[in-house]
Amino acid sequence: MSFNPFSLDGRRVLVTGASSGIGRQVAISCAGMGAQVVFCGRDAARLEATAAALPGAGHVPLAADLQDPDGIAHVVANAGELHGVVHAAGIARLVPFRMINQKHMDEVFGINVHAPLLLTRALLARKSIQAGGSIVFIGSVGSHIGPVATSVYSASKAALLGAMRSLAQEVVKQKIRSNLIAPGYIRTPMLEQLGAAGAMLDQLIDYAPLGLGEPEDVANAAVFYLSDASRWMTRTFFIIDGGMTVQMSI
Ligand SMILES: NC(=O)c1ccc[n+]([C@@H]2O[C@H](COP(=O)([O-])OP(=O)(O)OC[C@H]3O[C@@H](n4cnc5c(N)ncnc54)[C@H](OP(=O)(O)O)[C@@H]3O)[C@@H](O)[C@H]2O)c1
């Protein structure tokens, strides 16, 4: 068989947010590329649905609330020796700036920023991520363009970008890489909820020459960042947005 630099054969990858949308597809795509997947979410029934969709064997579902220190401890205790981590768990809320408050900021930063950073810290402290490993954060083009009524969400994704870059400098000593994917609008339950909450989705999708993205478009980039194909890449991010931001001069 010919060498495939994108293969995840023999690797073990932790994926958060795997009970829905992008994280679910990342888990499926990683398993399809040969990885054993440890996959998390809060909703046990939707985690089971992800389990049923995973090709291969030996995958491990972990139900956990990542805003709860016990949830993080549960994931870290059961993750095993990892070669990669994809932080896809997150929430988006449409809140005009005049209505933001402490509760909203705590909610969004709690899962979008604090959870991935605290989970990563705990995994590193336990030496769960092997040399040659790769950490992938899921940000958003929101951090670059700041859509209306997303001050806190966009700020949370910008925070993740800065943290990813600093982390990359520290974990390079352990030969671990850290990168981020910034998707545009992707067809997931999160986007449906934003549409139901009043986002003008048709208009937003029209901004992207290639239209709406699919979870596979993000998952393929995650496989790339996890695999040897990107072994010389760290502190970087991909914008995957169907061409939306190019004309916006970011
Ligand atoms: N869809 C887009 O257009 C888009 C664009 C840019 C960036 N993103 C980012 O991509 C990531 C995934 O988004 P998505 O569209 O796939 O959203 P989604 O379908 O709503 O999925 C979100 C996932 O996060 C998990 N999650 C939320 N709160 C959690 C908590 N406290 N503890 C553990 N898990 C939690 C959910 O699991 P449970 O509900 O089971 O807990 C679910 O698996 C997010 O970080 C989002 O900001 C999405």
The ligand as a Gaussian input file, in Angstrom:
#p B3LYP/6-31G(d) Opt

LIG

0 1
 N      -21.780000      26.047000      12.521000
 C      -21.108000      27.143000      12.185000
 O      -21.512000      27.890000      11.254000
 C      -19.825000      27.487000      12.896000
 C      -19.028000      28.517000      12.347000
 C      -17.845000      28.865000      12.974000
 C      -17.448000      28.200000      14.102000
 N      -18.222000      27.211000      14.627000
 C      -17.736000      26.552000      15.852000
 O      -17.672000      25.156000      15.641000
 C      -17.884000      24.475000      16.885000
 C      -18.984000      23.438000      16.697000
 O      -20.171000      24.110000      16.285000
 P      -21.412000      23.342000      15.637000
 O      -21.953000      24.235000      14.608000
 O      -21.028000      21.960000      15.331000
 O      -22.415000      23.397000      16.890000
 P      -23.469000      22.333000      17.468000
 O      -23.993000      21.492000      16.376000
 O      -24.405000      23.126000      18.288000
 O      -22.563000      21.429000      18.418000
 C      -21.981000      21.965000      19.576000
 C      -21.327000      20.857000      20.364000
 O      -20.757000      21.430000      21.554000
 C      -21.139000      20.619000      22.647000
 N      -21.210000      21.390000      23.890000
 C      -21.847000      22.579000      24.088000
 N      -21.761000      22.936000      25.384000
 C      -21.055000      21.955000      26.011000
 C      -20.635000      21.738000      27.354000
 N      -20.913000      22.605000      28.351000
 N      -19.927000      20.618000      27.640000
 C      -19.632000      19.719000      26.668000
 N      -19.995000      19.869000      25.380000
 C      -20.715000      20.969000      25.062000
 C      -22.508000      20.064000      22.264000
 O      -22.730000      18.849000      22.964000
 P      -24.038000      18.576000      23.907000
 O      -25.143000      19.442000      23.418000
 O      -24.246000      17.118000      23.777000
 O      -23.512000      18.957000      25.215000
 C      -22.296000      19.771000      20.787000
 O      -21.701000      18.510000      20.609000
 C      -18.228000      25.554000      17.910000
 O      -17.084000      25.873000      18.643000
 C      -18.641000      26.737000      17.039000
 O      -18.433000      27.959000      17.688000
 C      -19.408000      26.849000      14.049000

